[in-house]
Amino acid sequence: MEEQGWTQVVAAATRAPSIHNTQPWRFVATPDRLEVFFDRDRALPVLDPTGRQQVISCGSAVEFAVVALSAAGYDGEVDLLTDDGDPDHLASIEVTGTRPATDEDRALAAAIGQRHTVRAPFQPRAVPPELVDRLQQEARLHDTWVKPITRSEEEVATVFLISRAEEMEQGDPAYREELERWMRTDPTAVDGVPVEAVPSDDPHTRPSNWLIRDFVVGQREQHAFLPPGDPDAPPPEVERPTVVLLGTAGDDRFAWLQAGRALGRLLLVATATGLAASPLTQALDWPATRTRMQSRLSLVGHPQMLLRMGYPPDTSTGAVSGRRPVADVLRFEPAGS
Ligand SMILES: Cc1cc2nc3c(=O)[nH]c(=O)nc-3n(C[C@H](O)[C@H](O)[C@H](O)COP(=O)(O)O)c2cc1C
């Protein structure tokens, strides 16, 4: 594949979601393969000391690259954790041939440019069960299970653990400092979470059981002096998103990459059908709440990602977050190197 072609594939890969938009990846392209590396310089030592969520992010980037390759008419074979002694060499994508792109390939590739994390409340419309089944099948291709949180006792336990984790995080100065370092007020920033992409009101006040991560560090605008609303107005509609938990049998880099690929695939299929999503991973950040989730939900395996899904509001679909230029993350090498 020509350099121009790899540039397009890597541009698509970098549109993948990543924890705090850290984009913890770098790529090396030769004519017939793309190597994906974990970039330790972009680590989150407080939130993600083992790199689990960053490796999941890289797994999503691998999947986005494969989708872009297929849409460009190439077959790609993925080898995860190549055995070359470098633990940060996460994946190798080899171009094995050419074939005409299908409509499905093109639809998923188009979804790469349309997808972004939507944290605003979703419409009350439920996600059709057939679609949840489809997402489960897609994830299974990467040995990842998808468990919808539907039983009320599971919802109560999960909601409790998220709140507990959020409270622990907000009480931890090192966590707040790390989060602050990745928040961006400049709309042209190439990484980090733009303030426009996160709701400005206190997540505790929104009519939803599901507490989204609070990205506002420090002082929040006080609403105490707002005039009272119309006392006869109906209470705001409570958001009822579909919440799914992704998990794997193992809990090592290989499993995290698989979970990331499943996440990437699932998000693209969801986007192509008009759905939006936002991860809610606070309870999985901390070993204590993550282990409790395993036992309270009687999980077989390890929870890797909690996703809130639904139809986005008509008015706002959230701000688009920045990406580092491809030239900063992609290096070319000659054949056989
Ligand atoms: C492993 C992982 C964990 C994440 N956890 C959260 C989270 O707890 N809360 C949240 O609002 N977004 C979360 N995100 C979404 C990222 O903040 C988002 O992908 C990033 O800012 C880039 O924005 P985009 O998805 O709109 O491209 C997570 C993403 C990944 C890949």
The ligand as an ORCA input file, in Angstrom:
! r2SCAN-3c Opt
* xyz 0 1
  C     -11.437      2.892     27.688
  C     -12.244      4.175     27.625
  C     -12.847      4.678     28.777
  C     -13.615      5.856     28.727
  N     -14.250      6.300     29.864
  C     -15.067      7.380     29.798
  C     -15.847      7.775     30.942
  O     -15.798      7.171     32.006
  N     -16.667      8.842     30.803
  C     -16.794      9.525     29.615
  O     -17.576     10.465     29.553
  N     -16.067      9.174     28.520
  C     -15.224      8.118     28.587
  N     -14.527      7.716     27.464
  C     -14.682      8.462     26.205
  C     -13.474      9.352     25.918
  O     -13.434     10.453     26.798
  C     -13.570      9.819     24.455
  O     -13.471      8.694     23.626
  C     -12.485     10.805     24.072
  O     -12.625     12.001     24.788
  C     -12.505     11.106     22.571
  O     -13.747     11.618     22.200
  P     -14.667     10.930     21.112
  O     -15.047      9.555     21.611
  O     -15.862     11.844     21.006
  O     -13.902     10.839     19.832
  C     -13.754      6.556     27.501
  C     -13.147      6.030     26.332
  C     -12.411      4.852     26.387
  C     -11.811      4.294     25.121
*
